[in-house]
Amino acid sequence: MASISTSARPATSSSPATNGQTYRGPFAIMTILFFMWGFMNVWNDILIPRLKEAFHLDYFHAMLVQLAFFGAYSLGGLIYYLISMYSGDPINRIGYKRGVIIGLLISASGSALIFPAASIASYACILSALFIIGLGLAMLQIAANPYVTILGPERTASSRLNLSQGFNSFGTTIGPIIGGWLIFTVFTRPGVHGADSVKFPYLGFAAVYILLAVFFAFAHVPNFTNKEQITHGAGALKYPHTVLGMIAIFMYVGGEISTGSAIVNFLGTERLGKIARETASGYLSFYWGGLMIGRFMGAFALSDMRKSLKRTLVVATPVTAFLVILALPALNQALHLGWDRATELCSLSNALRYGTFLALLLAAFFLSEGKPHRMVALFSVVIICLLATGIMTAGETAKWAILCVGLFCSVMWCNIFSLAIEGLGPLKSQASSLLIIAILGGALLPPTQGAVADRWGIQFSFVVPIVAFAYIAFYGLYGYRAGRHLADAPASTMAAAEPVESR
């Protein structure tokens, strides 16, 4: 099979940035990759209550799962940035394709280490293994996110990133259901330490990561190297909209992760009806499924397709999601599928409650008028209102207010990311590493929320993500355009990634 490499050349008519060309085949392969790591990496929300019980931890120490995992993201991004600062951007040398493969193999090694760590029932060793997984995913994120943005014209970069992240969220939607079933039911044995139940699932993850790396190595996708424009120095840090975007990513990842990490324990409180962990882990699918629905809507809303088709697809997405949720119990009964938990979660009352928030999401999309910065600002305001409702109310109102935060988190990562790297040309992968450093928010905000929960209760602890989304609203209103005129220079000298087939 012929391999694809890319040499750095001046912008020509054949470059995706200048003539509107989109690499649909490689983009389709990337969406599969996004789905797989989404499915595998939402499991931290299942690990937290499992390990909290197994090692008799308080909320703060249980949330160290997220500190280890997302702290590795930040450290990995920092290492990458320092290397690019002093020796030139590594991805410009090795290409995006090889960057993805390296990330997958590092994550495979970390997943495999969960087995011995759980066998000796060492919480510290489990955290260390999660740290290694996070290092691999940092490399994967640094390569994959900007790779998706350059697989077509820059004006539709947010649309492509939302679409690929939509498939990622499909993985995170089904992940909690399957993860809760495996960890709390299939691999749980009486009289055995609770950590034992995570061994075989993560061993399976290691195998999947390796298979993905092999598949991607032989896949016919452009590598996009840019060896002729290896730059040194601070680079992307010179641009205010990128620096403020780093803070926005810090706040967004921290807010999203801390909210999702608290849901299982939140639903188990007396004010929420003491929902069992197995059922509560299933409710996580509404949270992460909301990101999937919103990201598909964002992909359509931000695309360059004709206006009538765009509106039709934006409306059809939440309507379809609602009908699927509504029909699942009847489908289960008719086909005798035995999805007892899914039937319970998708009852008529739950479907109607979720449908109300889907209608609110649709209204927010139309009010944002297909503008990424307006979505970021408006959706942040809605999230703040939902979190405040979750704090001040109880029962079904509080439950669905928190679960539906995911619907409005949906477009945040993609829009903030694309706004922060827009116009940076060959500095995009370096800027991407800076944004990955900012994933540190996912490491620091969950333990912060855990500390607040230990002192004032899990329900009040949602004040932490409220503060985070207040800053994100600022970024959508002003931060995204701070100093944007400085980005004109690199944009005008951008080296296009023009694929050249080598044999």
C-alpha positions in Angstrom: 0.0 0.0 0.0 1.3 3.5 -0.9 2.0 5.7 2.1 1.0 9.3 2.4 3.4 12.0 3.5 3.1 15.7 3.3 5.8 18.3 2.6 5.5 21.9 3.7 4.9 24.2 0.7 3.5 27.6 0.2 -0.2 27.9 -0.1 -1.3 26.6 -3.4 -4.6 26.0 -5.1 -4.5 22.4 -4.0 -4.3 23.1 -0.3 -7.4 22.5 1.8 -7.3 25.9 3.3 -7.4 27.7 0.0 -9.6 25.8 -2.3 -12.2 24.3 0.1 -11.0 20.7 -0.4 -12.0 18.3 2.4 -10.3 14.9 2.9 -13.5 12.9 3.6 -11.9 9.4 3.8 -9.3 10.4 6.4 -11.9 12.4 8.3 -14.2 9.3 8.4 -11.3 7.3 9.9 -10.7 10.0 12.5 -14.4 9.9 13.6 -14.0 6.2 14.3 -11.0 7.0 16.4 -12.8 9.7 18.3 -15.7 7.3 19.0 -13.4 4.6 20.4 -11.5 6.8 22.8 -14.7 8.4 23.9 -16.1 5.0 24.9 -13.0 4.1 26.8 -12.2 7.3 28.6 -15.6 8.1 30.2 -14.9 5.3 32.7 -13.3 7.6 35.3 -16.9 8.5 36.3 -17.5 4.8 37.1 -14.1 4.3 38.7 -14.6 7.1 41.3 -17.6 5.6 43.2 -16.1 2.1 42.7 -12.7 3.0 44.2 -14.3 5.3 46.8 -16.1 2.3 48.3 -13.2 -0.2 47.7 -10.6 1.9 49.4 -12.9 3.7 51.9 -12.1 7.2 50.5 -13.6 10.6 51.2 -14.8 12.7 48.2 -11.5 14.6 47.9 -9.3 11.5 47.7 -11.8 9.7 45.4 -11.5 12.7 43.0 -7.8 12.2 42.8 -8.6 9.8 39.9 -9.3 12.9 37.8 -6.2 14.6 39.2 -4.0 11.8 38.0 -5.7 11.4 34.7 -6.0 15.0 33.6 -2.9 16.1 35.4 -1.1 13.8 32.9 -2.8 15.6 30.1 -1.5 18.9 31.4 2.1 17.6 32.0 2.1 15.9 28.5 1.0 19.2 26.9 3.7 21.1 28.8 6.4 18.7 27.8 5.3 19.0 24.2 5.3 22.8 24.3 8.7 23.0 25.9 10.1 20.7 23.2 8.5 22.7 20.5 9.8 25.9 22.1 13.4 24.9 22.2 13.7 22.3 19.3 10.8 23.0 17.0 7.3 21.5 16.9 7.6 17.7 17.0 4.4 17.1 15.0 5.7 19.3 12.2 8.6 16.8 12.1 6.9 13.5 12.5 3.4 14.3 11.2 -0.1 14.1 12.7 -0.5 10.4 11.8 2.5 9.3 13.7 1.5 11.5 16.6 -1.8 9.7 16.9 -0.1 6.3 16.8 2.4 7.2 19.6 -0.5 8.4 21.7 -2.4 5.2 21.3 0.6 3.0 22.2 1.3 5.0 25.4 -2.3 4.7 26.5 -2.2 1.0 25.8 0.7 0.6 28.2 -1.1 2.5 30.9 -4.3 0.5 30.5 -2.3 -2.8 30.8 -0.7 -1.6 34.1 -4.2 -1.3 35.7 -4.2 -5.1 35.9 -1.2 -5.6 38.3 -2.2 -2.4 40.2 -5.7 -3.7 40.9 -4.3 -7.2 41.7 -2.3 -5.8 44.6 -5.2 -3.5 45.5 -2.9 -0.4 45.5 -4.8 2.9 45.0 -1.5 4.7 44.3 -0.5 2.3 41.6 -4.0 2.6 40.0 -3.5 6.4 39.9 -0.1 5.9 38.4 -1.5 3.7 35.6 -4.2 6.3 35.0 -1.5 9.0 34.8 0.2 7.0 32.0 -3.1 6.6 30.1 -3.5 10.4 30.4 0.0 11.0 29.0 -0.9 9.0 25.9 -4.2 10.7 25.4 -2.4 14.1 25.7 -0.4 13.2 22.6 -3.5 11.9 20.9 -5.4 15.1 21.6 -2.5 17.3 20.5 -2.4 15.5 17.2 -6.0 14.6 16.6 -7.9 17.9 17.2 -5.8 20.2 14.9 -5.6 17.3 12.4 -9.4 17.4 12.1 -9.3 21.2 11.6 -6.9 21.0 8.7 -8.7 18.2 6.8 -10.7 20.9 5.1 -11.2 24.7 4.9 -10.7 26.7 8.1 -14.2 28.3 7.9 -15.8 24.9 8.6 -13.2 23.7 11.2 -15.7 24.1 14.1 -18.2 22.0 12.2 -15.8 19.2 11.5 -14.5 19.2 15.1 -18.1 19.2 16.4 -18.9 16.2 14.2 -15.9 14.2 15.2 -16.6 15.0 18.8 -20.2 14.0 18.3 -19.0 10.5 17.6 -16.7 10.8 20.6 -19.7 11.6 22.7 -21.6 8.6 21.3 -18.9 6.5 22.8 -19.2 8.4 26.2 -23.0 7.9 26.0 -22.9 4.1 25.9 -19.7 3.8 28.0 -21.3 4.4 31.4 -24.1 1.8 30.8 -21.6 -0.9 29.7 -19.0 0.2 32.2 -21.4 0.2 35.1 -22.7 -3.2 34.1 -19.1 -4.7 33.8 -17.6 -3.1 37.0 -20.6 -3.3 39.3 -22.1 -6.6 38.1 -20.1 -8.8 35.8 -16.6 -8.6 37.4 -17.8 -8.0 41.0 -17.3 -11.0 43.1 -18.3 -11.5 46.8 -15.5 -11.4 49.3 -13.0 -9.9 46.7 -11.5 -6.4 47.0 -13.6 -4.0 44.9 -10.6 -2.9 42.8 -10.5 -6.4 41.3 -13.5 -5.6 39.1 -11.6 -3.1 37.0 -8.7 -5.5 35.9 -10.2 -7.2 32.9 -12.0 -4.2 31.4 -8.8 -2.2 31.3 -6.9 -5.1 29.9 -9.4 -5.2 27.1 -8.8 -1.4 26.6 -5.1 -2.0 26.2 -5.8 -4.5 23.4 -8.2 -2.1 21.7 -5.6 0.8 21.9 -3.0 -1.5 20.2 -5.5 -2.6 17.5 -6.3 1.1 16.8 -2.6 1.9 16.5 -2.1 -0.9 14.1 -5.2 0.0 12.1 -4.1 3.7 11.9 -0.6 2.8 10.9 -1.8 0.9 7.8 -4.7 3.3 7.0 -4.3 5.5 3.9 -4.4 8.9 5.5 -2.2 12.0 5.0 0.5 12.5 7.5 0.9 16.3 7.1 4.5 17.0 8.1 5.8 20.5 7.8 9.6 20.3 8.1 10.3 23.5 6.2 8.7 25.6 8.9 10.1 24.4 12.2 9.8 27.4 14.4 11.3 28.1 17.8 10.4 30.4 20.7 7.1 31.3 22.5 5.2 31.1 19.3 1.4 30.8 20.0 1.7 32.4 23.5 2.1 35.7 21.7 -1.6 35.7 20.7 -4.0 36.9 23.4 -7.0 35.0 22.0 -5.0 31.8 22.4 -3.9 32.6 25.9 -7.4 33.5 27.0 -8.5 30.3 25.2 -6.2 28.3 27.4 -8.0 29.6 30.4 -11.4 28.9 28.8 -10.3 25.3 28.1 -9.1 25.0 31.7 -12.4 26.1 33.0 -14.5 24.1 30.5 -12.8 20.8 31.0 -12.7 21.3 34.8 -16.4 22.3 34.8 -17.5 19.4 32.6 -15.5 16.8 34.4 -16.2 17.9 37.9 -20.0 17.9 37.1 -19.9 14.5 35.5 -17.7 13.0 38.3 -20.2 14.1 41.0 -23.3 12.8 39.4 -23.3 9.2 40.7 -22.7 10.3 44.3 -25.1 13.2 43.9 -27.9 10.9 42.8 -27.2 8.7 45.8 -28.0 11.4 48.3 -31.2 11.5 50.3 -32.5 14.6 48.7 -32.3 12.9 45.3 -34.0 9.7 46.4 -30.9 7.5 47.2 -30.6 6.1 43.7 -28.5 2.9 43.6 -25.0 3.2 42.0 -25.9 0.8 39.2 -28.9 2.9 38.2 -27.1 6.2 38.8 -24.2 5.1 36.5 -26.8 4.5 33.8 -28.1 8.1 34.3 -24.7 9.3 33.3 -25.7 8.4 29.7 -28.1 11.3 29.7 -25.3 13.6 30.7 -22.7 12.3 28.2 -25.4 11.6 25.6 -26.3 15.3 25.8 -22.9 16.2 24.6 -23.4 13.8 21.6 -26.7 15.3 20.6 -25.4 18.9 20.9 -22.2 18.2 19.0 -24.1 16.7 16.1 -26.3 19.8 16.1 -23.3 22.0 16.3 -21.7 20.2 13.3 -24.8 20.9 11.2 -25.3 24.5 12.5 -21.6 25.5 11.8 -21.3 23.8 8.4 -21.4 25.5 5.0 -24.4 23.5 3.7 -27.4 25.4 2.4 -29.5 27.1 5.0 -32.7 25.1 4.7 -30.9 21.8 4.9 -28.9 23.0 7.9 -32.0 24.0 9.8 -33.7 20.7 9.0 -30.8 18.7 10.4 -30.4 20.9 13.5 -34.1 20.3 14.3 -34.1 16.6 13.3 -31.3 15.7 15.6 -33.0 16.4 19.0 -36.3 15.2 17.7 -34.7 11.9 16.6 -33.0 11.6 20.0 -36.3 12.1 21.8 -38.1 9.5 19.7 -35.4 7.0 20.3 -35.5 7.5 24.1 -39.3 7.4 24.0 -39.4 4.2 21.9 -36.7 2.2 23.7 -38.9 0.6 26.5 -41.5 -0.5 23.9 -38.8 -1.8 21.6 -37.2 -3.7 24.5 -40.5 -5.3 25.4 -41.4 -6.2 21.8 -38.1 -7.8 21.0 -37.5 -9.3 24.4 -34.0 -7.8 24.5 -33.7 -7.8 28.3 -32.4 -4.3 28.7 -34.0 -3.9 32.1 -31.8 -0.9 33.2 -32.3 0.8 29.8 -36.0 0.4 30.1 -36.0 1.9 33.6 -33.9 4.9 32.5 -35.9 5.6 29.4 -39.4 5.6 31.0 -42.0 7.9 29.7 -41.6 10.4 32.5 -37.8 10.6 32.0 -38.2 10.9 28.3 -40.6 13.8 28.7 -38.4 15.6 31.2 -35.4 15.2 28.9 -37.4 16.3 25.9 -38.1 19.6 27.6 -34.4 20.4 27.8 -33.9 19.2 24.2 -36.4 21.9 23.2 -34.4 24.5 25.2 -31.2 23.3 23.5 -32.9 23.8 20.1 -34.0 27.3 21.0 -30.4 28.1 22.1 -29.0 26.9 18.8 -31.3 29.2 16.8 -30.6 32.2 19.1 -26.8 31.7 18.6 -27.3 32.0 14.8 -24.6 29.5 13.9 -21.8 31.7 15.4 -19.3 29.7 17.6 -18.5 32.6 20.0 -22.2 33.3 20.5 -22.8 29.6 21.3 -20.1 29.6 23.9 -21.5 32.7 25.7 -25.2 31.7 25.5 -24.7 28.1 26.4 -22.5 29.1 29.4 -25.3 31.2 30.8 -27.8 28.3 30.5 -25.4 26.0 32.2 -25.0 28.4 35.1 -28.8 28.5 35.5 -29.0 24.7 35.5 -26.3 24.3 38.0 -27.9 26.9 40.3 -31.2 25.0 40.0 -29.4 21.7 40.9 -28.1 23.4 44.1 -31.3 25.1 45.2 -33.9 22.3 44.5 -34.3 18.6 45.2 -35.8 15.5 43.7 -36.5 15.2 39.9 -36.0 18.9 39.3 -32.4 18.9 40.7 -31.6 15.6 39.1 -32.6 16.6 35.5 -31.1 20.1 35.9 -27.7 18.6 36.5 -28.0 15.7 34.0 -28.9 18.2 31.3 -25.8 20.3 31.8 -24.3 17.9 29.3 -26.5 19.1 26.5 -25.1 22.6 26.8 -21.5 21.5 27.4 -21.7 19.9 24.0 -20.2 22.6 21.7 -17.9 24.1 24.2 -14.7 22.2 23.6 -14.9 22.3 19.8 -15.8 26.0 19.6 -13.3 27.2 22.2 -10.6 25.1 20.6 -11.2 26.2 17.0 -11.5 29.9 18.1 -8.3 29.7 20.1 -6.2 28.3 17.2 -7.9 30.2 14.4 -5.5 32.1 12.2 -2.3 30.6 13.7 -1.2 28.7 10.5 1.9 26.5 11.2 1.6 27.4 14.9 -1.6 25.4 15.3 -0.1 22.2 16.7 2.0 24.2 19.2 -1.2 26.1 20.2 -2.9 22.8 20.5 -0.3 21.7 23.0 -1.0 24.8 25.0 -4.7 24.0 25.0 -3.9 20.4 26.1 -1.9 21.9 29.0 -5.1 23.7 30.0 -6.8 20.3 30.5 -5.2 20.7 33.9 -8.6 22.1 34.8 -10.0 18.5 34.7 -7.3 17.6 37.2 -7.8 20.5 39.7 -11.4 21.4 39.7 -12.8 17.9 40.5 -10.7 17.6 43.8 -11.7 21.2 44.5 -15.3 20.3 44.1 -14.7 17.2 46.3 -13.2 19.3 49.0 -16.2 21.6 48.9 -18.5 18.5 49.0 -16.7 17.2 52.1 -17.3 20.5 53.9 -20.7 21.7 52.6 -22.2 18.7 50.9 -22.2 17.3 47.4 -25.1 19.4 46.2 -23.6 22.7 47.1 -20.3 21.7 45.5 -21.7 22.5 42.0 -20.8 26.1 42.8 -17.3 25.2 41.5 -18.4 24.6 37.9 -20.6 27.7 38.1 -17.5 29.8 38.6 -15.8 28.0 35.7 -18.6 28.6 33.2 -18.9 32.3 34.2 -15.4 32.7 32.8 -16.3 30.8 29.6 -19.2 33.2 29.1 -16.7 36.0 29.2 -14.5 34.3 26.6 -17.5 33.9 24.2 -18.4 37.6 24.7 -14.9 39.1 24.4 -11.9 36.9 25.0 -12.1 35.1 21.6 -11.4 38.4 19.8 -8.7 39.8 22.0 -5.7 40.8 19.9 -7.1 38.9 16.9 -5.4 41.3 14.5 -2.0 39.8 15.6 -3.1 36.4 14.0 -3.3 37.9 10.5 0.5 37.6 10.0 0.8 33.8 10.5 -2.4 33.3 8.6 -1.0 35.0 5.6 2.2 33.0 5.6 0.5 29.7 6.5 2.2 26.7 5.0 -0.5 24.5 3.5 -0.3 20.8 4.2 -0.4 19.5 0.6 -0.4 15.7 0.5 2.2 14.0 -1.8 2.0 10.3 -2.4 5.2 8.5 -1.9 6.0 4.9 -2.8 
